[in-house]
Amino acid sequence: MDQKKIIDSSSILIVDDNVRNLQVLGGFLKNEGIEAEFAIDGISAFDWLGKKKFDLILLDVMMPGIDGFEVCSKIKNNPAYQDISVIFITAKADTDSIIKGFKAGAVDYITKPFIKSELLARVKTHLNIINSKQIIIHYLKKINSSIEYARNIQDAVLNTSEVNTENLPKYFIFNRPKDILSGDFCWINKIDAQAIFAVMDCTGHGVPGALMSILGTTLLNETITQENVLLPDKILESLRKKLIRSLGQNQVIISVKDGIEGSIVNYNLESGVLLYAGTLNPIIHISDNKMNEIKADRIPIGFYEKQVNFSLKTINIKKGDIIYLFTDGYFDQFGGPDTKKIMSKRFSELLFKNHNLPLRSQKKKLIDYLKWWQKDEEQTDDILIVGIQF
């Protein structure tokens, strides 16, 4: 990092009611190639802040009107100025004043009379920190911009997996990525009289999860729409073979051990029969005000020591029944009174409690409960729930 460039591009404001101090400090910094502006009190300091952007403020404590502690506090409480670093330079050397200075938001505290070489070293250190922070912010903006664009691409790819939705049963989708990009995805299509819903959870979230979700969507499109594989268990088996091949998991040395888990249902619009196959994630079926959790196979889609076949389950659907497909993100969320997970039992009870409501209201209940439970806790995983009403 070029320290001279950092200094030349930095802007410093010196605030002190003693003109002699301003002259001495300003002249010293100028001899080191550091230009500065000057203010004789808090009011004139804020006048400068309204005119120019500063990286660093060297601030005296004992000044008429408002003292340096209050000036610093006002700066740190103002969103327009709070990122400016403040260093106190003062004759108040007692411990209480030093602590008060840091509590006000200062990054350093230098007592007078100061040693010139020490002052310069501290100023340059903080200018380096400020510059490094600006570089990080610059690259974070570039990364976030790229991720936002990637989200548009992911949305475009995933939107192609929700087609031919006319005459399908009514459904809602609650999708909340942990990060901007998601590793959870749903796939919805109608082929002839068969409505196919898939809810899948890829290993990881963010960028790795999104890449896996695009791969999973592509393989589902290929398997179902191109190859006309419509039975859920056969779809999962085909998806497993293609994923293992795509990720090189059939090699002697496996480079990628990631996989996919989820549920696939095929509902025949004419016969009312629903076929289900799942990997790790169950589904919930509510009929005649009774709830039934239908277990999935404990086999991931991807590399696994035992390559056994997925099982196919048949459900006779009646008018008014509802099916829920979901990933584990919702019930793995931490929060609540004791900062614990929601857990699957509480999640299924929540679904059952609200299953007679309109789908839009059910979705809102899920969102509201999650907000109440989560409070200030960070979201732990991608969340995806699909409710289908027959």
Helices and strands as residue ranges (DSSP letters): H 3-9, E 12-15, H 19-31, E 36-39, H 42-51, E 56-59, H 68-76, E 85-90, H 95-104, E 108-111, H 116-159, E 170-176, E 184-191, E 194-202, H 206-220, I 221-226, H 232-246, E 260-268, E 273-279, E 283-287, E 290-294, E 313-316, E 322-326, E 334-335, E 340-341, H 343-354, H 359-374, E 383-389
